[in-house]
């Protein structure tokens, strides 16, 4: 009986062993170490200590690797985290003063490169009488992610100055870009104009009405050529939205109390459809076919008119799409198309 009792006691796990392996799961300890006996305790403890150290090191490395994988940022999160070091932001930079009104624009300038970078010149919408550059960041973000310098233009609205003031201001902003290219690292050979609704009209006009004399009132200097246009459902036929079947009171307010015959004559001069010709820069139009504010027919008319020229152009139609407010997947598809279009245009 005494012998059996001693044997059972010898098969009981030693307290030293338990202290050594207390940091590991019990089931794992038992599987690896079994039970320590008095007769072979020194040898087993040596093996156990070495094995324990190895397992603790392995466990720690696995935990660190797991933590590292959880901490890994996605590409988009990495870009967002790096944004402040990649760009400098200069809000409300004055580019001209007209009749006591200081005209301002915002600049997002790359500071992580030393060579001139392509420039997006963006104009907001609002039928030339509403809107603000200060609400356009969401529209600018894809361009910033693509590495563009961005110039976000504020211009005189109809309540401050009637047509064609908004277009004059757009040309003056282009001259500012040209005059300050060195300071802000602008590549004036790679200027893309873009905008939504009335801003799309201004973006198109900056490229297509560049010989119509609307920049005559701007500060002395040269108006740089536009390398490409990305037009988001912009007005292409101004008379249509101020006096035609698709008349909008808001759009008509851009012409205020002008003599209406003169207003219509000016509207014709402000319509990109009347300036379609060879050798224009590439033009991409994005529009929903259910747009009730700027009719889809205006985008189609521009596209069809350009078919008769040597101009690279494309119309991206959003089925059942309205006046912007596209879905996330639609916007992804649009920007895939934008990037491919610009690549093919050498931008």
C-alpha positions in Angstrom: 0.0 0.0 0.0 2.8 2.4 0.9 4.5 1.7 -2.4 1.4 2.4 -4.4 0.9 5.7 -2.5 4.4 6.8 -3.3 3.9 5.9 -6.9 0.8 8.0 -7.2 2.4 10.9 -5.5 5.3 10.7 -7.9 2.9 10.9 -10.9 1.4 14.1 -9.6 2.6 17.2 -11.5 5.4 18.9 -9.7 4.7 22.5 -8.5 7.9 23.7 -10.2 6.6 22.4 -13.5 3.3 24.2 -13.0 5.1 27.4 -12.3 7.2 27.1 -15.5 4.4 26.4 -17.8 1.6 28.4 -16.1 1.7 30.9 -19.0 0.6 28.2 -21.6 -2.8 26.6 -22.1 -3.3 23.7 -19.7 -4.3 21.3 -22.4 -1.2 22.2 -24.4 1.0 21.7 -21.3 -0.4 18.2 -20.7 -0.1 17.1 -24.3 3.5 18.2 -24.5 4.9 17.6 -21.1 2.9 14.7 -19.7 3.5 14.3 -16.0 6.8 14.8 -14.3 8.0 12.1 -12.0 10.5 12.3 -9.2 12.9 10.0 -10.7 13.3 11.9 -14.0 12.4 15.4 -12.8 15.8 17.2 -13.5 15.9 16.0 -17.1 12.3 16.7 -17.8 12.5 20.1 -16.3 15.4 21.0 -18.6 13.5 19.8 -21.7 10.4 21.5 -20.5 12.1 24.8 -19.9 13.6 24.8 -23.4 10.3 23.8 -25.0 8.4 26.3 -23.0 10.8 29.1 -24.0 10.4 28.1 -27.7 6.6 28.0 -27.4 6.4 31.3 -25.6 8.6 32.9 -28.3 6.5 31.3 -31.1 3.2 32.5 -29.4 4.5 36.0 -29.0 5.6 36.2 -32.6 2.2 34.9 -33.8 0.4 37.5 -31.6 2.6 40.3 -33.0 2.0 39.1 -36.5 -1.7 39.0 -35.8 -1.7 42.5 -34.3 0.3 43.8 -37.3 -2.2 42.4 -39.8 -5.0 44.0 -37.8 -3.2 47.4 -37.9 -2.5 47.3 -41.7 -4.2 50.2 -43.4 -6.1 49.8 -46.6 -4.7 51.7 -49.7 -7.4 54.3 -49.4 -6.9 54.7 -45.6 -3.1 55.0 -46.2 -3.7 57.8 -48.8 -6.0 59.6 -46.4 -3.4 59.4 -43.6 -0.7 60.7 -46.0 -2.8 63.4 -47.5 -1.6 66.2 -45.3 2.0 65.5 -46.1 1.3 65.2 -49.9 -0.6 68.4 -50.3 -0.6 71.9 -49.1 -4.0 73.6 -49.0 -4.3 77.4 -49.6 -7.9 78.6 -49.3 -9.4 81.8 -50.6 -6.5 82.9 -52.7 -7.3 86.2 -54.5 -6.9 86.0 -58.2 -8.7 89.2 -59.4 -10.8 92.1 -58.2 -13.8 93.1 -60.3 -15.9 96.2 -59.4 -14.8 95.9 -55.8 -15.5 92.2 -55.6 -12.5 90.1 -54.7 -12.5 86.8 -56.6 -11.0 83.9 -54.8 -10.0 80.3 -55.4 -8.7 77.4 -53.4 -5.4 75.7 -54.2 -4.4 72.1 -53.5 -0.8 71.9 -54.5 1.4 68.8 -54.4 4.4 69.1 -52.1 5.7 65.6 -52.3 7.1 66.0 -55.8 9.5 68.5 -57.4 8.2 68.3 -61.0 5.2 70.2 -62.4 2.0 68.2 -62.0 -1.3 68.2 -64.0 -3.9 70.6 -62.8 -7.7 70.3 -62.4 -9.5 73.7 -62.7 -12.9 73.1 -61.2 -16.0 75.3 -61.4 -19.1 74.6 -59.2 -22.7 74.5 -60.4 -25.9 76.4 -59.5 -27.1 77.8 -62.9 -24.5 80.6 -62.6 -26.5 82.3 -59.7 -26.2 79.9 -56.8 -23.6 77.6 -55.3 -20.2 78.0 -53.8 -16.7 76.7 -54.2 -16.7 76.0 -50.4 -19.0 72.9 -50.8 -17.0 71.1 -53.5 -14.5 69.0 -51.6 -16.4 65.7 -52.3 -16.1 66.4 -56.0 -12.4 67.2 -55.8 -11.3 64.1 -53.7 -11.0 61.7 -56.6 -8.7 64.1 -58.5 -6.6 64.6 -55.4 -6.2 60.8 -55.1 -5.2 60.7 -58.7 -2.3 63.1 -57.9 -3.6 66.3 -59.6 -3.0 69.8 -58.4 -6.5 71.3 -57.9 -7.7 74.8 -58.4 -11.3 75.2 -57.1 -12.7 78.4 -58.6 -15.1 80.9 -57.0 -16.7 83.2 -59.5 -19.2 86.1 -59.5 -22.8 84.8 -59.2 -25.7 86.4 -61.0 -26.6 88.5 -58.0 -23.2 90.2 -58.2 -22.8 90.4 -61.9 -24.9 89.2 -64.8 -23.7 87.1 -67.8 -21.1 86.6 -69.0 -19.2 87.5 -65.7 -19.0 83.9 -64.5 -17.2 82.9 -67.7 -14.9 85.9 -67.7 -13.9 84.9 -64.2 -13.2 81.4 -65.3 -10.8 82.7 -67.9 -9.1 85.0 -65.4 -8.6 82.0 -63.1 -6.9 80.2 -66.0 -4.6 83.1 -66.4 -3.8 83.0 -62.7 -2.8 79.3 -63.1 -0.6 80.2 -66.0 1.0 83.2 -64.2 1.7 81.2 -61.0 2.7 77.9 -62.4 6.2 77.9 -60.9 5.0 78.8 -57.4 2.4 76.0 -57.2 4.0 73.4 -59.4 1.3 73.6 -62.1 1.9 71.9 -65.4 0.2 74.3 -67.8 0.4 71.8 -70.6 -1.8 69.4 -68.7 -4.8 71.5 -67.5 -8.1 69.7 -67.2 -11.3 71.7 -66.7 -14.2 70.2 -65.0 -17.5 71.2 -63.3 -21.0 70.2 -62.7 -24.2 71.6 -64.3 -23.4 75.4 -64.8 -19.8 74.5 -63.8 -19.8 71.9 -66.6 -20.8 74.7 -69.0 -17.9 76.9 -67.7 -15.5 74.0 -68.1 -16.6 73.4 -71.7 -16.5 77.1 -72.5 -13.0 77.5 -71.1 -11.9 75.0 -73.8 -14.3 75.8 -76.6 -14.8 79.6 -76.3 -11.1 80.4 -75.8 -11.1 82.5 -79.0 -14.3 84.3 -78.4 -12.8 87.2 -76.5 -14.3 86.6 -73.1 -10.8 86.8 -71.5 -10.2 90.4 -72.7 -11.1 91.9 -69.3 -8.7 89.6 -67.4 -5.3 90.8 -66.1 -2.6 91.0 -68.7 -1.1 87.7 -69.6 -1.8 84.5 -71.6 -4.7 82.2 -71.2 -3.3 78.7 -71.2 -4.8 76.0 -73.4 -7.0 73.4 -71.9 -5.7 69.9 -72.4 -9.0 68.0 -71.7 -12.6 68.6 -70.3 -14.6 66.4 -68.0 -18.1 67.8 -68.2 -20.6 66.7 -65.6 -24.1 67.2 -67.1 -23.2 70.8 -68.1 -25.3 73.2 -70.1 -24.4 73.1 -73.8 -27.3 75.1 -75.2 -27.9 78.2 -73.1 -31.0 79.5 -74.9 -32.7 76.2 -74.2 -32.5 76.7 -70.5 -33.4 80.4 -70.4 -36.1 80.7 -73.1 -36.6 77.2 -74.7 -38.7 74.1 -73.8 -36.4 73.5 -70.8 -36.5 77.1 -69.4 -35.5 77.5 -65.8 -36.2 80.7 -63.9 -33.0 80.2 -62.0 -30.9 80.0 -65.2 -32.7 83.0 -66.7 -31.8 85.0 -63.7 -28.2 85.0 -64.9 -29.4 87.5 -67.6 -31.3 89.6 -65.1 -33.3 92.5 -66.6 -31.3 92.6 -69.9 -33.2 93.4 -73.0 -34.4 90.0 -73.9 -33.3 90.0 -77.5 -29.8 91.0 -76.4 -30.0 88.3 -73.7 -30.8 85.7 -76.3 -28.0 86.9 -78.6 -25.6 86.7 -75.7 -26.9 83.2 -74.8 -26.1 82.0 -78.3 -22.6 83.4 -77.9 -22.2 81.5 -74.6 -23.3 78.1 -75.9 -20.6 75.5 -76.4 -22.7 73.8 -79.1 -22.0 76.8 -81.4 -18.2 76.3 -81.1 -17.8 72.7 -82.1 -14.9 72.4 -84.5 -11.8 70.3 -85.3 -8.8 70.4 -83.0 -10.6 70.9 -79.7 -9.1 69.2 -76.7 -10.6 65.8 -75.7 -14.1 66.2 -74.2 -15.8 63.6 -71.8 -19.4 64.2 -70.8 -21.1 62.4 -67.9 -24.9 62.6 -67.7 -28.0 60.7 -66.6 -30.6 60.0 -69.2 -33.3 61.0 -66.7 -31.9 64.4 -65.9 -34.7 66.9 -65.5 -32.7 70.0 -64.8 -30.2 70.0 -67.7 -31.8 67.8 -70.3 -29.9 64.7 -71.4 -30.6 65.8 -74.9 -28.0 68.6 -74.5 -25.2 66.1 -73.7 -26.3 64.0 -76.6 -26.4 67.0 -79.0 -22.8 67.9 -78.1 -21.7 64.3 -78.5 -23.3 64.0 -81.9 -21.9 67.3 -83.1 -18.4 66.2 -82.1 -18.9 63.1 -84.1 -18.3 65.2 -87.2 -14.9 66.4 -86.0 -11.5 64.9 -85.3 -12.0 65.6 -81.5 -11.6 62.7 -79.1 -14.9 62.6 -77.2 -17.0 60.3 -75.1 -20.5 60.4 -73.6 -20.9 58.3 -70.4 -24.6 57.8 -69.9 -26.0 56.8 -66.5 -29.2 54.8 -67.1 -32.1 56.3 -65.1 -29.6 58.8 -63.7 -30.8 62.2 -62.7 -28.9 65.5 -62.2 -26.0 64.0 -60.4 -26.5 62.1 -57.1 -25.3 59.0 -58.7 -24.9 55.8 -56.7 -21.5 54.7 -55.3 -21.2 52.0 -57.9 -22.1 54.4 -60.7 -19.5 56.9 -59.5 -16.8 54.1 -59.3 -17.7 53.2 -62.9 -17.6 56.9 -64.0 -14.2 57.5 -62.5 -12.8 54.3 -64.1 -14.0 55.8 -67.4 -12.5 59.2 -66.6 -9.1 57.7 -65.8 -9.1 55.6 -68.9 -10.2 58.6 -71.0 -7.4 60.7 -69.6 -4.8 58.0 -70.1 -5.8 57.7 -73.7 -5.5 61.5 -74.0 -2.0 61.3 -72.7 -2.8 62.9 -69.3 
